[in-house]
Amino acid sequence: MAFLKKRYDLIIFMELLSYLPKWKTVLEVFANVGQFILISLFIPENPIGFVPSREELTRAFLTNFELIEDIHLVKHRRTILFGKSLRF
């Protein structure tokens, strides 16, 4: 994958991580190639995707990124995380 050999200023995941079985690995990989990351994810009360909870998403995020902004839209069950890579 040639795109993993490049460096990026910002990587954006909008409503994607729930579809990826190895979403934690994806975060690790992109922490190596992206300086900043923005994640937006709808997490329903009973998740059907691979991300089981907002708490688990946040834990995996903090393993790879310094948290700059954490927005939780409770009514809409949306989590938005913005951070800087710990590995870039």
PDB file of N, CA, C and O in Angstrom:
ATOM      1  N   MET A   1       0.826  -1.179   0.000  1.00  0.00           N
ATOM      2  CA  MET A   1       0.000   0.000   0.000  1.00  0.00           C
ATOM      3  C   MET A   1       0.873   1.247   0.000  1.00  0.00           C
ATOM      4  O   MET A   1       1.419   1.648   1.028  1.00  0.00           O
ATOM      5  N   ALA A   2       0.988   1.832  -1.148  1.00  0.00           N
ATOM      6  CA  ALA A   2       1.867   2.985  -1.328  1.00  0.00           C
ATOM      7  C   ALA A   2       1.459   4.177  -0.470  1.00  0.00           C
ATOM      8  O   ALA A   2       2.321   4.932  -0.021  1.00  0.00           O
ATOM      9  N   PHE A   3       0.152   4.359  -0.235  1.00  0.00           N
ATOM     10  CA  PHE A   3      -0.277   5.529   0.525  1.00  0.00           C
ATOM     11  C   PHE A   3       0.205   5.481   1.975  1.00  0.00           C
ATOM     12  O   PHE A   3       0.241   6.516   2.641  1.00  0.00           O
ATOM     13  N   LEU A   4       0.575   4.304   2.475  1.00  0.00           N
ATOM     14  CA  LEU A   4       1.086   4.204   3.840  1.00  0.00           C
ATOM     15  C   LEU A   4       2.554   4.594   3.944  1.00  0.00           C
ATOM     16  O   LEU A   4       3.089   4.702   5.048  1.00  0.00           O
ATOM     17  N   LYS A   5       3.206   4.806   2.817  1.00  0.00           N
ATOM     18  CA  LYS A   5       4.606   5.224   2.823  1.00  0.00           C
ATOM     19  C   LYS A   5       4.742   6.745   2.802  1.00  0.00           C
ATOM     20  O   LYS A   5       5.842   7.276   2.950  1.00  0.00           O
ATOM     21  N   LYS A   6       3.629   7.436   2.620  1.00  0.00           N
ATOM     22  CA  LYS A   6       3.630   8.895   2.610  1.00  0.00           C
ATOM     23  C   LYS A   6       3.286   9.413   4.002  1.00  0.00           C
ATOM     24  O   LYS A   6       2.868   8.647   4.871  1.00  0.00           O
ATOM     25  N   ARG A   7       3.465  10.719   4.211  1.00  0.00           N
ATOM     26  CA  ARG A   7       3.117  11.371   5.474  1.00  0.00           C
ATOM     27  C   ARG A   7       1.986  12.364   5.181  1.00  0.00           C
ATOM     28  O   ARG A   7       1.972  13.023   4.142  1.00  0.00           O
ATOM     29  N   TYR A   8       1.052  12.451   6.113  1.00  0.00           N
ATOM     30  CA  TYR A   8      -0.120  13.298   5.916  1.00  0.00           C
ATOM     31  C   TYR A   8      -0.283  14.258   7.089  1.00  0.00           C
ATOM     32  O   TYR A   8       0.009  13.912   8.234  1.00  0.00           O
ATOM     33  N   ASP A   9      -0.752  15.468   6.793  1.00  0.00           N
ATOM     34  CA  ASP A   9      -1.005  16.451   7.842  1.00  0.00           C
ATOM     35  C   ASP A   9      -2.241  16.069   8.650  1.00  0.00           C
ATOM     36  O   ASP A   9      -2.246  16.186   9.875  1.00  0.00           O
ATOM     37  N   LEU A  10      -3.285  15.612   7.965  1.00  0.00           N
ATOM     38  CA  LEU A  10      -4.554  15.320   8.618  1.00  0.00           C
ATOM     39  C   LEU A  10      -5.218  14.111   7.971  1.00  0.00           C
ATOM     40  O   LEU A  10      -5.306  14.009   6.747  1.00  0.00           O
ATOM     41  N   ILE A  11      -5.682  13.202   8.815  1.00  0.00           N
ATOM     42  CA  ILE A  11      -6.447  12.045   8.360  1.00  0.00           C
ATOM     43  C   ILE A  11      -7.837  12.172   8.970  1.00  0.00           C
ATOM     44  O   ILE A  11      -7.979  12.446  10.162  1.00  0.00           O
ATOM     45  N   ILE A  12      -8.865  11.970   8.142  1.00  0.00           N
ATOM     46  CA  ILE A  12     -10.245  12.119   8.593  1.00  0.00           C
ATOM     47  C   ILE A  12     -10.989  10.799   8.414  1.00  0.00           C
ATOM     48  O   ILE A  12     -10.985  10.205   7.336  1.00  0.00           O
ATOM     49  N   PHE A  13     -11.624  10.358   9.488  1.00  0.00           N
ATOM     50  CA  PHE A  13     -12.492   9.172   9.466  1.00  0.00           C
ATOM     51  C   PHE A  13     -13.899   9.653   9.821  1.00  0.00           C
ATOM     52  O   PHE A  13     -14.166   9.984  10.976  1.00  0.00           O
ATOM     53  N   MET A  14     -14.779   9.692   8.856  1.00  0.00           N
ATOM     54  CA  MET A  14     -16.162  10.108   9.095  1.00  0.00           C
ATOM     55  C   MET A  14     -17.065   8.892   8.908  1.00  0.00           C
ATOM     56  O   MET A  14     -17.261   8.417   7.789  1.00  0.00           O
ATOM     57  N   GLU A  15     -17.603   8.403  10.002  1.00  0.00           N
ATOM     58  CA  GLU A  15     -18.558   7.294   9.979  1.00  0.00           C
ATOM     59  C   GLU A  15     -17.987   6.043   9.324  1.00  0.00           C
ATOM     60  O   GLU A  15     -18.694   5.349   8.594  1.00  0.00           O
ATOM     61  N   LEU A  16     -16.724   5.753   9.577  1.00  0.00           N
ATOM     62  CA  LEU A  16     -16.059   4.636   8.908  1.00  0.00           C
ATOM     63  C   LEU A  16     -15.626   3.520   9.858  1.00  0.00           C
ATOM     64  O   LEU A  16     -15.754   2.344   9.516  1.00  0.00           O
ATOM     65  N   LEU A  17     -15.127   3.856  11.023  1.00  0.00           N
ATOM     66  CA  LEU A  17     -14.487   2.857  11.880  1.00  0.00           C
ATOM     67  C   LEU A  17     -15.393   1.688  12.255  1.00  0.00           C
ATOM     68  O   LEU A  17     -14.903   0.571  12.419  1.00  0.00           O
ATOM     69  N   SER A  18     -16.680   1.911  12.393  1.00  0.00           N
ATOM     70  CA  SER A  18     -17.596   0.825  12.763  1.00  0.00           C
ATOM     71  C   SER A  18     -17.636  -0.300  11.731  1.00  0.00           C
ATOM     72  O   SER A  18     -18.057  -1.414  12.043  1.00  0.00           O
ATOM     73  N   TYR A  19     -17.204  -0.015  10.514  1.00  0.00           N
ATOM     74  CA  TYR A  19     -17.227  -1.000   9.430  1.00  0.00           C
ATOM     75  C   TYR A  19     -15.924  -1.804   9.328  1.00  0.00           C
ATOM     76  O   TYR A  19     -15.827  -2.731   8.523  1.00  0.00           O
ATOM     77  N   LEU A  20     -14.937  -1.451  10.135  1.00  0.00           N
ATOM     78  CA  LEU A  20     -13.623  -2.083  10.034  1.00  0.00           C
ATOM     79  C   LEU A  20     -13.391  -3.036  11.206  1.00  0.00           C
ATOM     80  O   LEU A  20     -13.291  -2.588  12.348  1.00  0.00           O
ATOM     81  N   PRO A  21     -13.302  -4.347  10.944  1.00  0.00           N
ATOM     82  CA  PRO A  21     -13.105  -5.311  12.038  1.00  0.00           C
ATOM     83  C   PRO A  21     -11.856  -5.021  12.872  1.00  0.00           C
ATOM     84  O   PRO A  21     -11.869  -5.217  14.087  1.00  0.00           O
ATOM     85  N   LYS A  22     -10.800  -4.565  12.245  1.00  0.00           N
ATOM     86  CA  LYS A  22      -9.540  -4.292  12.954  1.00  0.00           C
ATOM     87  C   LYS A  22      -9.338  -2.784  13.115  1.00  0.00           C
ATOM     88  O   LYS A  22      -8.264  -2.262  12.818  1.00  0.00           O
ATOM     89  N   TRP A  23     -10.363  -2.099  13.580  1.00  0.00           N
ATOM     90  CA  TRP A  23     -10.333  -0.644  13.663  1.00  0.00           C
ATOM     91  C   TRP A  23      -9.238  -0.135  14.595  1.00  0.00           C
ATOM     92  O   TRP A  23      -8.688   0.940  14.359  1.00  0.00           O
ATOM     93  N   LYS A  24      -8.910  -0.882  15.647  1.00  0.00           N
ATOM     94  CA  LYS A  24      -7.835  -0.448  16.541  1.00  0.00           C
ATOM     95  C   LYS A  24      -6.482  -0.477  15.828  1.00  0.00           C
ATOM     96  O   LYS A  24      -5.653   0.412  16.022  1.00  0.00           O
ATOM     97  N   THR A  25      -6.267  -1.488  15.015  1.00  0.00           N
ATOM     98  CA  THR A  25      -5.035  -1.587  14.224  1.00  0.00           C
ATOM     99  C   THR A  25      -4.963  -0.440  13.219  1.00  0.00           C
ATOM    100  O   THR A  25      -3.892   0.119  12.983  1.00  0.00           O
ATOM    101  N   VAL A  26      -6.092  -0.096  12.636  1.00  0.00           N
ATOM    102  CA  VAL A  26      -6.140   1.025  11.685  1.00  0.00           C
ATOM    103  C   VAL A  26      -5.692   2.314  12.375  1.00  0.00           C
ATOM    104  O   VAL A  26      -4.937   3.096  11.797  1.00  0.00           O
ATOM    105  N   LEU A  27      -6.150   2.535  13.594  1.00  0.00           N
ATOM    106  CA  LEU A  27      -5.718   3.737  14.335  1.00  0.00           C
ATOM    107  C   LEU A  27      -4.212   3.721  14.576  1.00  0.00           C
ATOM    108  O   LEU A  27      -3.554   4.753  14.441  1.00  0.00           O
ATOM    109  N   GLU A  28      -3.666   2.572  14.927  1.00  0.00           N
ATOM    110  CA  GLU A  28      -2.217   2.454  15.150  1.00  0.00           C
ATOM    111  C   GLU A  28      -1.443   2.778  13.879  1.00  0.00           C
ATOM    112  O   GLU A  28      -0.472   3.534  13.911  1.00  0.00           O
ATOM    113  N   VAL A  29      -1.873   2.209  12.770  1.00  0.00           N
ATOM    114  CA  VAL A  29      -1.184   2.425  11.486  1.00  0.00           C
ATOM    115  C   VAL A  29      -1.223   3.902  11.105  1.00  0.00           C
ATOM    116  O   VAL A  29      -0.205   4.470  10.711  1.00  0.00           O
ATOM    117  N   PHE A  30      -2.389   4.522  11.221  1.00  0.00           N
ATOM    118  CA  PHE A  30      -2.503   5.910  10.801  1.00  0.00           C
ATOM    119  C   PHE A  30      -1.836   6.879  11.769  1.00  0.00           C
ATOM    120  O   PHE A  30      -1.550   8.016  11.395  1.00  0.00           O
ATOM    121  N   ALA A  31      -1.587   6.458  12.988  1.00  0.00           N
ATOM    122  CA  ALA A  31      -0.817   7.299  13.909  1.00  0.00           C
ATOM    123  C   ALA A  31       0.623   7.434  13.441  1.00  0.00           C
ATOM    124  O   ALA A  31       1.302   8.397  13.796  1.00  0.00           O
ATOM    125  N   ASN A  32       1.094   6.483  12.651  1.00  0.00           N
ATOM    126  CA  ASN A  32       2.454   6.530  12.125  1.00  0.00           C
ATOM    127  C   ASN A  32       2.591   7.390  10.878  1.00  0.00           C
ATOM    128  O   ASN A  32       3.691   7.837  10.554  1.00  0.00           O
ATOM    129  N   VAL A  33       1.490   7.630  10.174  1.00  0.00           N
ATOM    130  CA  VAL A  33       1.590   8.366   8.908  1.00  0.00           C
ATOM    131  C   VAL A  33       0.880   9.716   8.919  1.00  0.00           C
ATOM    132  O   VAL A  33       1.077  10.528   8.015  1.00  0.00           O
ATOM    133  N   GLY A  34       0.054   9.962   9.941  1.00  0.00           N
ATOM    134  CA  GLY A  34      -0.679  11.227   9.993  1.00  0.00           C
ATOM    135  C   GLY A  34      -0.351  12.020  11.230  1.00  0.00           C
ATOM    136  O   GLY A  34      -0.313  11.474  12.333  1.00  0.00           O
ATOM    137  N   GLN A  35      -0.113  13.311  11.057  1.00  0.00           N
ATOM    138  CA  GLN A  35       0.211  14.165  12.200  1.00  0.00           C
ATOM    139  C   GLN A  35      -1.031  14.422  13.068  1.00  0.00           C
ATOM    140  O   GLN A  35      -0.946  14.421  14.296  1.00  0.00           O
ATOM    141  N   PHE A  36      -2.179  14.642  12.422  1.00  0.00           N
ATOM    142  CA  PHE A  36      -3.425  14.892  13.135  1.00  0.00           C
ATOM    143  C   PHE A  36      -4.499  13.945  12.615  1.00  0.00           C
ATOM    144  O   PHE A  36      -4.422  13.451  11.490  1.00  0.00           O
ATOM    145  N   ILE A  37      -5.510  13.698  13.464  1.00  0.00           N
ATOM    146  CA  ILE A  37      -6.621  12.840  13.066  1.00  0.00           C
ATOM    147  C   ILE A  37      -7.929  13.444  13.561  1.00  0.00           C
ATOM    148  O   ILE A  37      -7.995  14.030  14.642  1.00  0.00           O
ATOM    149  N   LEU A  38      -8.961  13.290  12.750  1.00  0.00           N
ATOM    150  CA  LEU A  38     -10.308  13.708  13.116  1.00  0.00           C
ATOM    151  C   LEU A  38     -11.226  12.512  12.893  1.00  0.00           C
ATOM    152  O   LEU A  38     -11.289  11.959  11.796  1.00  0.00           O
ATOM    153  N   ILE A  39     -11.935  12.123  13.945  1.00  0.00           N
ATOM    154  CA  ILE A  39     -12.850  10.991  13.864  1.00  0.00           C
ATOM    155  C   ILE A  39     -14.241  11.473  14.238  1.00  0.00           C
ATOM    156  O   ILE A  39     -14.424  12.132  15.262  1.00  0.00           O
ATOM    157  N   SER A  40     -15.209  11.148  13.414  1.00  0.00           N
ATOM    158  CA  SER A  40     -16.604  11.394  13.723  1.00  0.00           C
ATOM    159  C   SER A  40     -17.308  10.051  13.602  1.00  0.00           C
ATOM    160  O   SER A  40     -17.191   9.369  12.585  1.00  0.00           O
ATOM    161  N   LEU A  41     -18.045   9.674  14.654  1.00  0.00           N
ATOM    162  CA  LEU A  41     -18.680   8.359  14.625  1.00  0.00           C
ATOM    163  C   LEU A  41     -19.977   8.363  15.420  1.00  0.00           C
ATOM    164  O   LEU A  41     -20.021   8.799  16.570  1.00  0.00           O
ATOM    165  N   PHE A  42     -21.024   7.870  14.785  1.00  0.00           N
ATOM    166  CA  PHE A  42     -22.304   7.638  15.444  1.00  0.00           C
ATOM    167  C   PHE A  42     -22.217   6.281  16.125  1.00  0.00           C
ATOM    168  O   PHE A  42     -21.939   5.271  15.479  1.00  0.00           O
ATOM    169  N   ILE A  43     -22.456   6.261  17.437  1.00  0.00           N
ATOM    170  CA  ILE A  43     -22.428   5.006  18.174  1.00  0.00           C
ATOM    171  C   ILE A  43     -23.798   4.833  18.840  1.00  0.00           C
ATOM    172  O   ILE A  43     -24.087   5.473  19.852  1.00  0.00           O
ATOM    173  N   PRO A  44     -24.635   3.966  18.268  1.00  0.00           N
ATOM    174  CA  PRO A  44     -25.976   3.794  18.822  1.00  0.00           C
ATOM    175  C   PRO A  44     -25.950   3.125  20.197  1.00  0.00           C
ATOM    176  O   PRO A  44     -24.920   2.615  20.638  1.00  0.00           O
ATOM    177  N   GLU A  45     -27.089   3.139  20.851  1.00  0.00           N
ATOM    178  CA  GLU A  45     -27.195   2.550  22.184  1.00  0.00           C
ATOM    179  C   GLU A  45     -26.785   1.073  22.183  1.00  0.00           C
ATOM    180  O   GLU A  45     -26.113   0.613  23.106  1.00  0.00           O
ATOM    181  N   ASN A  46     -27.180   0.352  21.173  1.00  0.00           N
ATOM    182  CA  ASN A  46     -26.804  -1.059  21.004  1.00  0.00           C
ATOM    183  C   ASN A  46     -26.032  -1.189  19.696  1.00  0.00           C
ATOM    184  O   ASN A  46     -26.613  -1.544  18.671  1.00  0.00           O
ATOM    185  N   PRO A  47     -24.733  -0.906  19.719  1.00  0.00           N
ATOM    186  CA  PRO A  47     -23.938  -0.877  18.483  1.00  0.00           C
ATOM    187  C   PRO A  47     -23.993  -2.194  17.711  1.00  0.00           C
ATOM    188  O   PRO A  47     -23.938  -3.281  18.288  1.00  0.00           O
ATOM    189  N   ILE A  48     -24.101  -2.062  16.392  1.00  0.00           N
ATOM    190  CA  ILE A  48     -24.074  -3.241  15.534  1.00  0.00           C
ATOM    191  C   ILE A  48     -22.757  -3.330  14.769  1.00  0.00           C
ATOM    192  O   ILE A  48     -22.478  -4.339  14.121  1.00  0.00           O
ATOM    193  N   GLY A  49     -21.951  -2.281  14.845  1.00  0.00           N
ATOM    194  CA  GLY A  49     -20.662  -2.268  14.158  1.00  0.00           C
ATOM    195  C   GLY A  49     -19.561  -2.816  15.053  1.00  0.00           C
ATOM    196  O   GLY A  49     -19.826  -3.397  16.105  1.00  0.00           O
ATOM    197  N   PHE A  50     -18.338  -2.624  14.621  1.00  0.00           N
ATOM    198  CA  PHE A  50     -17.187  -3.173  15.336  1.00  0.00           C
ATOM    199  C   PHE A  50     -16.720  -2.317  16.513  1.00  0.00           C
ATOM    200  O   PHE A  50     -16.029  -2.825  17.395  1.00  0.00           O
ATOM    201  N   VAL A  51     -17.074  -1.055  16.548  1.00  0.00           N
ATOM    202  CA  VAL A  51     -16.720  -0.193  17.680  1.00  0.00           C
ATOM    203  C   VAL A  51     -17.837  -0.353  18.723  1.00  0.00           C
ATOM    204  O   VAL A  51     -18.957   0.105  18.496  1.00  0.00           O
ATOM    205  N   PRO A  52     -17.547  -0.994  19.858  1.00  0.00           N
ATOM    206  CA  PRO A  52     -18.604  -1.351  20.797  1.00  0.00           C
ATOM    207  C   PRO A  52     -19.116  -0.217  21.693  1.00  0.00           C
ATOM    208  O   PRO A  52     -20.237  -0.285  22.197  1.00  0.00           O
ATOM    209  N   SER A  53     -18.294   0.830  21.892  1.00  0.00           N
ATOM    210  CA  SER A  53     -18.727   1.911  22.780  1.00  0.00           C
ATOM    211  C   SER A  53     -17.846   3.142  22.586  1.00  0.00           C
ATOM    212  O   SER A  53     -16.742   3.069  22.047  1.00  0.00           O
ATOM    213  N   ARG A  54     -18.373   4.264  23.044  1.00  0.00           N
ATOM    214  CA  ARG A  54     -17.618   5.516  23.006  1.00  0.00           C
ATOM    215  C   ARG A  54     -16.370   5.395  23.882  1.00  0.00           C
ATOM    216  O   ARG A  54     -15.308   5.915  23.539  1.00  0.00           O
ATOM    217  N   GLU A  55     -16.509   4.708  25.011  1.00  0.00           N
ATOM    218  CA  GLU A  55     -15.389   4.550  25.938  1.00  0.00           C
ATOM    219  C   GLU A  55     -14.244   3.750  25.303  1.00  0.00           C
ATOM    220  O   GLU A  55     -13.075   4.107  25.446  1.00  0.00           O
ATOM    221  N   GLU A  56     -14.586   2.687  24.615  1.00  0.00           N
ATOM    222  CA  GLU A  56     -13.532   1.882  23.985  1.00  0.00           C
ATOM    223  C   GLU A  56     -12.868   2.642  22.833  1.00  0.00           C
ATOM    224  O   GLU A  56     -11.656   2.545  22.640  1.00  0.00           O
ATOM    225  N   LEU A  57     -13.653   3.387  22.079  1.00  0.00           N
ATOM    226  CA  LEU A  57     -13.086   4.219  21.015  1.00  0.00           C
ATOM    227  C   LEU A  57     -12.115   5.233  21.620  1.00  0.00           C
ATOM    228  O   LEU A  57     -11.013   5.418  21.102  1.00  0.00           O
ATOM    229  N   THR A  58     -12.508   5.879  22.692  1.00  0.00           N
ATOM    230  CA  THR A  58     -11.658   6.887  23.329  1.00  0.00           C
ATOM    231  C   THR A  58     -10.372   6.259  23.867  1.00  0.00           C
ATOM    232  O   THR A  58      -9.295   6.836  23.712  1.00  0.00           O
ATOM    233  N   ARG A  59     -10.468   5.092  24.493  1.00  0.00           N
ATOM    234  CA  ARG A  59      -9.266   4.406  25.008  1.00  0.00           C
ATOM    235  C   ARG A  59      -8.282   4.098  23.879  1.00  0.00           C
ATOM    236  O   ARG A  59      -7.084   4.349  24.007  1.00  0.00           O
ATOM    237  N   ALA A  60      -8.791   3.555  22.779  1.00  0.00           N
ATOM    238  CA  ALA A  60      -7.921   3.231  21.639  1.00  0.00           C
ATOM    239  C   ALA A  60      -7.324   4.503  21.045  1.00  0.00           C
ATOM    240  O   ALA A  60      -6.161   4.520  20.641  1.00  0.00           O
ATOM    241  N   PHE A  61      -8.116   5.557  20.994  1.00  0.00           N
ATOM    242  CA  PHE A  61      -7.648   6.845  20.483  1.00  0.00           C
ATOM    243  C   PHE A  61      -6.482   7.353  21.326  1.00  0.00           C
ATOM    244  O   PHE A  61      -5.454   7.765  20.788  1.00  0.00           O
ATOM    245  N   LEU A  62      -6.645   7.324  22.646  1.00  0.00           N
ATOM    246  CA  LEU A  62      -5.616   7.858  23.550  1.00  0.00           C
ATOM    247  C   LEU A  62      -4.342   7.033  23.564  1.00  0.00           C
ATOM    248  O   LEU A  62      -3.294   7.524  23.984  1.00  0.00           O
ATOM    249  N   THR A  63      -4.413   5.802  23.118  1.00  0.00           N
ATOM    250  CA  THR A  63      -3.217   4.965  22.990  1.00  0.00           C
ATOM    251  C   THR A  63      -2.319   5.469  21.863  1.00  0.00           C
ATOM    252  O   THR A  63      -1.103   5.283  21.898  1.00  0.00           O
ATOM    253  N   ASN A  64      -2.928   6.107  20.868  1.00  0.00           N
ATOM    254  CA  ASN A  64      -2.205   6.513  19.671  1.00  0.00           C
ATOM    255  C   ASN A  64      -2.114   8.018  19.451  1.00  0.00           C
ATOM    256  O   ASN A  64      -1.265   8.483  18.690  1.00  0.00           O
ATOM    257  N   PHE A  65      -2.975   8.774  20.106  1.00  0.00           N
ATOM    258  CA  PHE A  65      -3.068  10.212  19.836  1.00  0.00           C
ATOM    259  C   PHE A  65      -3.213  11.019  21.124  1.00  0.00           C
ATOM    260  O   PHE A  65      -3.806  10.564  22.102  1.00  0.00           O
ATOM    261  N   GLU A  66      -2.664  12.212  21.096  1.00  0.00           N
ATOM    262  CA  GLU A  66      -2.895  13.182  22.168  1.00  0.00           C
ATOM    263  C   GLU A  66      -4.231  13.849  21.873  1.00  0.00           C
ATOM    264  O   GLU A  66      -4.435  14.370  20.777  1.00  0.00           O
ATOM    265  N   LEU A  67      -5.124  13.837  22.823  1.00  0.00           N
ATOM    266  CA  LEU A  67      -6.455  14.395  22.623  1.00  0.00           C
ATOM    267  C   LEU A  67      -6.399  15.917  22.629  1.00  0.00           C
ATOM    268  O   LEU A  67      -5.923  16.527  23.587  1.00  0.00           O
ATOM    269  N   ILE A  68      -6.885  16.519  21.561  1.00  0.00           N
ATOM    270  CA  ILE A  68      -6.971  17.980  21.475  1.00  0.00           C
ATOM    271  C   ILE A  68      -8.401  18.424  21.730  1.00  0.00           C
ATOM    272  O   ILE A  68      -8.644  19.414  22.420  1.00  0.00           O
ATOM    273  N   GLU A  69      -9.346  17.680  21.167  1.00  0.00           N
ATOM    274  CA  GLU A  69     -10.761  18.027  21.347  1.00  0.00           C
ATOM    275  C   GLU A  69     -11.608  16.771  21.377  1.00  0.00           C
ATOM    276  O   GLU A  69     -11.419  15.859  20.572  1.00  0.00           O
ATOM    277  N   ASP A  70     -12.545  16.734  22.315  1.00  0.00           N
ATOM    278  CA  ASP A  70     -13.475  15.611  22.471  1.00  0.00           C
ATOM    279  C   ASP A  70     -14.873  16.196  22.547  1.00  0.00           C
ATOM    280  O   ASP A  70     -15.219  16.869  23.518  1.00  0.00           O
ATOM    281  N   ILE A  71     -15.669  15.941  21.534  1.00  0.00           N
ATOM    282  CA  ILE A  71     -17.032  16.464  21.483  1.00  0.00           C
ATOM    283  C   ILE A  71     -17.986  15.275  21.516  1.00  0.00           C
ATOM    284  O   ILE A  71     -17.877  14.353  20.708  1.00  0.00           O
ATOM    285  N   HIS A  72     -18.913  15.309  22.453  1.00  0.00           N
ATOM    286  CA  HIS A  72     -19.900  14.236  22.564  1.00  0.00           C
ATOM    287  C   HIS A  72     -21.275  14.862  22.427  1.00  0.00           C
ATOM    288  O   HIS A  72     -21.730  15.588  23.312  1.00  0.00           O
ATOM    289  N   LEU A  73     -21.932  14.578  21.315  1.00  0.00           N
ATOM    290  CA  LEU A  73     -23.282  15.079  21.095  1.00  0.00           C
ATOM    291  C   LEU A  73     -24.250  14.018  21.613  1.00  0.00           C
ATOM    292  O   LEU A  73     -24.625  13.098  20.886  1.00  0.00           O
ATOM    293  N   VAL A  74     -24.645  14.154  22.863  1.00  0.00           N
ATOM    294  CA  VAL A  74     -25.414  13.130  23.565  1.00  0.00           C
ATOM    295  C   VAL A  74     -26.723  12.820  22.845  1.00  0.00           C
ATOM    296  O   VAL A  74     -27.038  11.653  22.611  1.00  0.00           O
ATOM    297  N   LYS A  75     -27.468  13.827  22.500  1.00  0.00           N
ATOM    298  CA  LYS A  75     -28.778  13.644  21.857  1.00  0.00           C
ATOM    299  C   LYS A  75     -28.661  12.860  20.551  1.00  0.00           C
ATOM    300  O   LYS A  75     -29.531  12.053  20.225  1.00  0.00           O
ATOM    301  N   HIS A  76     -27.596  13.098  19.818  1.00  0.00           N
ATOM    302  CA  HIS A  76     -27.411  12.459  18.514  1.00  0.00           C
ATOM    303  C   HIS A  76     -26.485  11.245  18.570  1.00  0.00           C
ATOM    304  O   HIS A  76     -26.247  10.593  17.554  1.00  0.00           O
ATOM    305  N   ARG A  77     -25.959  10.942  19.780  1.00  0.00           N
ATOM    306  CA  ARG A  77     -25.074   9.795  20.000  1.00  0.00           C
ATOM    307  C   ARG A  77     -23.852   9.828  19.068  1.00  0.00           C
ATOM    308  O   ARG A  77     -23.406   8.792  18.575  1.00  0.00           O
ATOM    309  N   ARG A  78     -23.334  11.012  18.843  1.00  0.00           N
ATOM    310  CA  ARG A  78     -22.182  11.192  17.962  1.00  0.00           C
ATOM    311  C   ARG A  78     -20.969  11.581  18.794  1.00  0.00           C
ATOM    312  O   ARG A  78     -21.048  12.413  19.698  1.00  0.00           O
ATOM    313  N   THR A  79     -19.856  10.960  18.463  1.00  0.00           N
ATOM    314  CA  THR A  79     -18.580  11.268  19.100  1.00  0.00           C
ATOM    315  C   THR A  79     -17.658  11.863  18.043  1.00  0.00           C
ATOM    316  O   THR A  79     -17.537  11.336  16.938  1.00  0.00           O
ATOM    317  N   ILE A  80     -17.017  12.960  18.398  1.00  0.00           N
ATOM    318  CA  ILE A  80     -16.036  13.592  17.515  1.00  0.00           C
ATOM    319  C   ILE A  80     -14.749  13.735  18.320  1.00  0.00           C
ATOM    320  O   ILE A  80     -14.727  14.352  19.385  1.00  0.00           O
ATOM    321  N   LEU A  81     -13.689  13.155  17.792  1.00  0.00           N
ATOM    322  CA  LEU A  81     -12.383  13.220  18.454  1.00  0.00           C
ATOM    323  C   LEU A  81     -11.372  13.837  17.497  1.00  0.00           C
ATOM    324  O   LEU A  81     -11.317  13.484  16.319  1.00  0.00           O
ATOM    325  N   PHE A  82     -10.582  14.754  18.012  1.00  0.00           N
ATOM    326  CA  PHE A  82      -9.508  15.385  17.231  1.00  0.00           C
ATOM    327  C   PHE A  82      -8.245  15.280  18.054  1.00  0.00           C
ATOM    328  O   PHE A  82      -8.238  15.598  19.243  1.00  0.00           O
ATOM    329  N   GLY A  83      -7.180  14.833  17.418  1.00  0.00           N
ATOM    330  CA  GLY A  83      -5.948  14.681  18.162  1.00  0.00           C
ATOM    331  C   GLY A  83      -4.697  14.728  17.313  1.00  0.00           C
ATOM    332  O   GLY A  83      -4.739  14.780  16.084  1.00  0.00           O
ATOM    333  N   LYS A  84      -3.582  14.707  18.022  1.00  0.00           N
ATOM    334  CA  LYS A  84      -2.255  14.733  17.395  1.00  0.00           C
ATOM    335  C   LYS A  84      -1.567  13.409  17.672  1.00  0.00           C
ATOM    336  O   LYS A  84      -1.600  12.901  18.793  1.00  0.00           O
ATOM    337  N   SER A  85      -0.949  12.859  16.650  1.00  0.00           N
ATOM    338  CA  SER A  85      -0.299  11.561  16.763  1.00  0.00           C
ATOM    339  C   SER A  85       0.802  11.563  17.796  1.00  0.00           C
ATOM    340  O   SER A  85       1.548  12.534  17.921  1.00  0.00           O
ATOM    341  N   LEU A  86       0.905  10.472  18.538  1.00  0.00           N
ATOM    342  CA  LEU A  86       2.002  10.283  19.481  1.00  0.00           C
ATOM    343  C   LEU A  86       3.220   9.653  18.796  1.00  0.00           C
ATOM    344  O   LEU A  86       4.279   9.524  19.411  1.00  0.00           O
ATOM    345  N   ARG A  87       3.072   9.261  17.525  1.00  0.00           N
ATOM    346  CA  ARG A  87       4.130   8.531  16.818  1.00  0.00           C
ATOM    347  C   ARG A  87       4.662   9.228  15.560  1.00  0.00           C
ATOM    348  O   ARG A  87       5.657   8.788  14.984  1.00  0.00           O
ATOM    349  N   PHE A  88       4.024  10.278  15.148  1.00  0.00           N
ATOM    350  CA  PHE A  88       4.377  10.924  13.876  1.00  0.00           C
ATOM    351  C   PHE A  88       5.749  11.535  13.956  1.00  0.00           C
ATOM    352  O   PHE A  88       6.221  12.123  12.983  1.00  0.00           O
TER     353      PHE A  88
END
